[in-house]
Amino acid sequence: MSEKKRSSPPQISPYVFPALLAGFGLWCLYDGFFSTDPAMQEHLLFNRIAAAVLLPWAVFDFFRTRKREQAERMAEKQPEHSEE
């Protein structure tokens, strides 16, 4: 019987989460500060607080992810040293 190798599922980028945070943060920023829609007036405080939380979180997570990616790349380049 021949066994077929199953391909692994595609990996998603580690930058998807910071991008989603930034997208939601920008949306809340627009609704909280720039929207003139009268129906959004009752949600101003929520959108302003959400923008103030989500946008810095997105920036922080972006730099943390980039730092982790660079550390992994450097670890792959350097050969492991075994101490005897």
Backbone as a printed PyTorch tensor [residue, N CA C, xyz], in Angstrom:
tensor([[[  0.8280,  -1.1710,   0.0000],
         [  0.0000,   0.0000,   0.0000],
         [  0.8780,   1.2430,   0.0000]],

        [[  0.5530,   2.1170,  -0.8390],
         [  1.3350,   3.3490,  -0.9060],
         [  0.6570,   4.4370,  -0.0770]],

        [[  1.4630,   5.1140,   0.6710],
         [  0.9380,   6.1930,   1.4840],
         [  1.2580,   7.5160,   0.7990]],

        [[  0.2620,   8.3200,   0.6630],
         [  0.4590,   9.6250,   0.0460],
         [  0.8150,  10.6370,   1.1280]],

        [[  1.7680,  11.4770,   0.7890],
         [  2.1260,  12.5320,   1.7210],
         [  1.0700,  13.6250,   1.6470]],

        [[  0.5850,  13.9760,   2.7800],
         [ -0.3840,  15.0620,   2.8360],
         [  0.3780,  16.3790,   2.9730]],

        [[ -0.0280,  17.3330,   2.2040],
         [  0.6230,  18.6310,   2.3160],
         [  0.0650,  19.3490,   3.5480]],

        [[  0.9300,  20.1010,   4.1560],
         [  0.4940,  20.8280,   5.3450],
         [ -0.3540,  22.0250,   4.9160]],

        [[ -1.2590,  22.4370,   5.7640],
         [ -2.0890,  23.5900,   5.4190],
         [ -1.2260,  24.8480,   5.3230]],

        [[ -1.6500,  25.7980,   4.5500],
         [ -0.8420,  27.0150,   4.4190],
         [ -0.7650,  27.7670,   5.7400]],

        [[  0.3880,  28.3050,   6.0050],
         [  0.5980,  29.0600,   7.2310],
         [  0.1220,  30.4920,   7.0120]],

        [[ -0.5400,  31.0450,   8.0010],
         [ -0.9210,  32.4460,   7.8920],
         [  0.2020,  33.3000,   8.4710]],

        [[  0.2780,  34.4880,   8.0030],
         [  1.3270,  35.4000,   8.4430],
         [  1.1200,  35.7740,   9.9090]],

        [[  2.1950,  35.9300,  10.6520],
         [  2.0460,  36.3650,  12.0420],
         [  1.6060,  37.8280,  12.1410]],

        [[  1.6080,  38.5280,  11.0210],
         [  1.2050,  39.9300,  11.0210],
         [ -0.2980,  40.1120,  10.8010]],

        [[ -1.0550,  39.0370,  10.7070],
         [ -2.4990,  39.1480,  10.5010],
         [ -3.1650,  39.7890,  11.7220]],

        [[ -2.8030,  39.3600,  12.9130],
         [ -3.4190,  39.9020,  14.1200],
         [ -3.1470,  41.4020,  14.2910]],

        [[ -1.8920,  41.8670,  14.1370],
         [ -1.6890,  43.3210,  14.2260],
         [ -2.4430,  44.0890,  13.1360]],

        [[ -2.5780,  43.4980,  11.9560],
         [ -3.3140,  44.1690,  10.8820],
         [ -4.8020,  44.2720,  11.2280]],

        [[ -5.3600,  43.2190,  11.7990],
         [ -6.7640,  43.2660,  12.2180],
         [ -6.9750,  44.2950,  13.3380]],

        [[ -6.0620,  44.3180,  14.2960],
         [ -6.1620,  45.3070,  15.3700],
         [ -6.1140,  46.7260,  14.8070]],

        [[ -5.1880,  46.9650,  13.8760],
         [ -5.0700,  48.2970,  13.2790],
         [ -6.3260,  48.6410,  12.4850]],

        [[ -6.8670,  47.6710,  11.7570],
         [ -8.0830,  47.9190,  10.9820],
         [ -9.2550,  48.2880,  11.8680]],

        [[ -9.4670,  47.5300,  12.9210],
         [-10.5560,  47.8460,  13.8520],
         [-10.2930,  49.1720,  14.5780]],

        [[ -9.0230,  49.4150,  14.9110],
         [ -8.6810,  50.6710,  15.5670],
         [ -8.9450,  51.8740,  14.6780]],

        [[ -8.5940,  51.7550,  13.3850],
         [ -8.8690,  52.8570,  12.4570],
         [-10.3600,  53.0600,  12.2550]],

        [[-11.0900,  51.9690,  12.2270],
         [-12.5440,  52.0580,  12.0930],
         [-13.1370,  52.8110,  13.2950]],

        [[-12.7090,  52.4310,  14.4940],
         [-13.1950,  53.1050,  15.6990],
         [-12.7270,  54.5580,  15.7380]],

        [[-11.5150,  54.8200,  15.2560],
         [-11.0110,  56.1870,  15.2010],
         [-11.8980,  57.0440,  14.3040]],

        [[-12.2490,  56.5130,  13.1470],
         [-13.1160,  57.2550,  12.2350],
         [-14.4940,  57.4880,  12.8560]],

        [[-15.0850,  56.4250,  13.3910],
         [-16.4280,  56.5610,  13.9820],
         [-16.4240,  57.4510,  15.2200]],

        [[-15.3300,  57.4700,  15.9570],
         [-15.2890,  58.2420,  17.1930],
         [-14.9300,  59.7020,  17.0180]],

        [[-14.1720,  60.0290,  15.9630],
         [-13.6970,  61.4000,  15.8350],
         [-14.1240,  62.1030,  14.5420]],

        [[-14.3090,  61.3690,  13.4510],
         [-14.5300,  62.0260,  12.1630],
         [-15.9220,  61.8300,  11.5760]],

        [[-16.6620,  60.8610,  12.0360],
         [-17.9800,  60.5720,  11.4780],
         [-18.9770,  61.6550,  11.8710]],

        [[-19.8060,  62.0340,  10.9130],
         [-20.8560,  63.0160,  11.1880],
         [-22.2320,  62.3600,  11.1980]],

        [[-22.2700,  61.0410,  11.1900],
         [-23.5270,  60.3010,  11.2040],
         [-24.2090,  60.4960,  12.5650]],

        [[-25.4290,  61.0120,  12.5810],
         [-26.1070,  61.2360,  13.8720],
         [-26.3570,  59.9500,  14.6590]],

        [[-26.4940,  58.8320,  13.9750],
         [-26.7310,  57.5700,  14.6800],
         [-25.5000,  57.1190,  15.4600]],

        [[-24.3160,  57.5840,  15.0740],
         [-23.0880,  57.1770,  15.7600],
         [-22.7940,  58.0360,  16.9900]],

        [[-23.5490,  59.0920,  17.2080],
         [-23.2830,  59.9900,  18.3260],
         [-23.4140,  59.2960,  19.6720]],

        [[-24.2780,  58.3040,  19.7600],
         [-24.4340,  57.6040,  21.0400],
         [-23.2930,  56.6320,  21.3210]],

        [[-22.4490,  56.3590,  20.3050],
         [-21.3310,  55.4240,  20.4670],
         [-19.9740,  56.1250,  20.4700]],

        [[-19.9640,  57.4460,  20.5820],
         [-18.7070,  58.1980,  20.4970],
         [-17.6970,  57.7680,  21.5540]],

        [[-18.1150,  57.6890,  22.7870],
         [-17.1800,  57.3680,  23.8620],
         [-16.5900,  55.9730,  23.6790]],

        [[-17.4400,  55.0010,  23.3290],
         [-16.9410,  53.6430,  23.1040],
         [-15.9120,  53.6220,  21.9880]],

        [[-16.2060,  54.2770,  20.8640],
         [-15.2840,  54.2720,  19.7270],
         [-13.9860,  54.9850,  20.0330]],

        [[-14.0550,  56.0540,  20.7940],
         [-12.8290,  56.7780,  21.1480],
         [-11.9460,  55.9430,  22.0680]],

        [[-12.5550,  55.2900,  23.0460],
         [-11.7740,  54.4320,  23.9500],
         [-11.2230,  53.2270,  23.1890]],

        [[-12.0370,  52.6270,  22.3250],
         [-11.5740,  51.4750,  21.5470],
         [-10.4110,  51.8600,  20.6440]],

        [[-10.4740,  53.0230,  20.0160],
         [ -9.3730,  53.4780,  19.1670],
         [ -8.1150,  53.7110,  19.9940]],

        [[ -8.2860,  54.2750,  21.1910],
         [ -7.1410,  54.5390,  22.0620],
         [ -6.4980,  53.2560,  22.5800]],

        [[ -7.2410,  52.1740,  22.6140],
         [ -6.6980,  50.8900,  23.0680],
         [ -6.1580,  50.0860,  21.8940]],

        [[ -6.9240,  49.9890,  20.8140],
         [ -6.5660,  49.1000,  19.7080],
         [ -5.3590,  49.5740,  18.9030]],

        [[ -5.2560,  50.8590,  18.6410],
         [ -4.1470,  51.3450,  17.8080],
         [ -2.7790,  51.1820,  18.4840]],

        [[ -2.6220,  51.5720,  19.7570],
         [ -1.3130,  51.2950,  20.3920],
         [ -1.0300,  49.7960,  20.5270]],

        [[ -2.0690,  49.0090,  20.7700],
         [ -1.8970,  47.5620,  20.8630],
         [ -1.4080,  47.0040,  19.5320]],

        [[ -1.9480,  47.5030,  18.4200],
         [ -1.5260,  47.0470,  17.0900],
         [ -0.0610,  47.3960,  16.8400]],

        [[  0.3440,  48.6030,  17.2060],
         [  1.7380,  49.0160,  17.0170],
         [  2.6670,  48.1660,  17.8810]],

        [[  2.2960,  47.9810,  19.1330],
         [  3.1040,  47.1670,  20.0430],
         [  3.2350,  45.7350,  19.5240]],

        [[  2.1180,  45.1440,  19.0980],
         [  2.1430,  43.7650,  18.6300],
         [  2.9090,  43.6320,  17.3140]],

        [[  2.8570,  44.6480,  16.4520],
         [  3.6170,  44.6190,  15.2060],
         [  5.1120,  44.5440,  15.5080]],

        [[  5.5970,  45.4220,  16.3870],
         [  7.0270,  45.4320,  16.6920],
         [  7.4470,  44.1770,  17.4510]],

        [[  6.5820,  43.6680,  18.3160],
         [  6.8980,  42.4290,  19.0290],
         [  6.9900,  41.2600,  18.0510]],

        [[  6.0720,  41.1990,  17.0870],
         [  6.0920,  40.1300,  16.0910],
         [  7.3190,  40.2440,  15.2060]],

        [[  7.6530,  41.4690,  14.8020],
         [  8.8390,  41.6670,  13.9600],
         [ 10.1060,  41.2560,  14.6990]],

        [[ 10.1980,  41.5960,  15.9790],
         [ 11.3590,  41.2210,  16.7780],
         [ 11.4720,  39.7010,  16.8920]],

        [[ 10.3350,  39.0270,  17.0980],
         [ 10.3340,  37.5700,  17.1950],
         [ 10.7400,  36.9310,  15.8660]],

        [[ 10.2460,  37.4740,  14.7520],
         [ 10.6010,  36.9490,  13.4340],
         [ 12.0950,  37.1070,  13.1770]],

        [[ 12.6730,  38.2490,  13.5260],
         [ 14.1040,  38.4630,  13.3350],
         [ 14.9220,  37.5340,  14.2130]],

        [[ 14.4690,  37.2940,  15.4330],
         [ 15.1880,  36.3790,  16.3250],
         [ 15.1560,  34.9520,  15.7760]],

        [[ 14.0200,  34.5480,  15.2160],
         [ 13.9330,  33.2110,  14.6350],
         [ 14.8310,  33.0830,  13.4170]],

        [[ 14.8930,  34.1380,  12.5890],
         [ 15.7740,  34.1080,  11.4210],
         [ 17.2340,  34.0150,  11.8320]],

        [[ 17.6130,  34.7600,  12.8680],
         [ 18.9960,  34.7250,  13.3410],
         [ 19.3230,  33.3570,  13.9360]],

        [[ 18.3740,  32.7420,  14.6060],
         [ 18.6030,  31.4180,  15.1950],
         [ 18.7760,  30.3670,  14.0940]],

        [[ 18.0700,  30.5330,  12.9750],
         [ 18.2240,  29.5890,  11.8740],
         [ 19.5740,  29.7390,  11.1900]],

        [[ 20.1190,  30.9570,  11.1450],
         [ 21.3870,  31.2070,  10.4700],
         [ 22.5680,  30.7100,  11.2800]],

        [[ 22.4950,  30.8310,  12.5950],
         [ 23.6240,  30.4590,  13.4420],
         [ 23.6060,  28.9690,  13.7210]],

        [[ 24.7430,  28.3090,  13.5120],
         [ 24.8080,  26.8780,  13.8640],
         [ 24.8240,  26.7270,  15.3840]],

        [[ 24.2320,  25.6420,  15.8260],
         [ 24.2090,  25.3890,  17.2670],
         [ 25.5590,  24.9010,  17.7320]],

        [[ 26.0140,  25.4500,  18.8210],
         [ 27.3040,  25.0520,  19.3990],
         [ 27.0440,  24.0720,  20.5300]],

        [[ 27.7000,  22.9540,  20.4560],
         [ 27.5340,  21.9690,  21.5350],
         [ 28.7500,  22.0520,  22.4450]],

        [[ 28.4900,  22.1570,  23.7200],
         [ 29.5930,  22.2170,  24.6890],
         [ 29.8380,  20.8140,  25.2060]],

        [[ 31.1000,  20.4600,  25.2160],
         [ 31.4390,  19.1030,  25.6640],
         [ 32.1070,  19.1350,  26.9960]]])
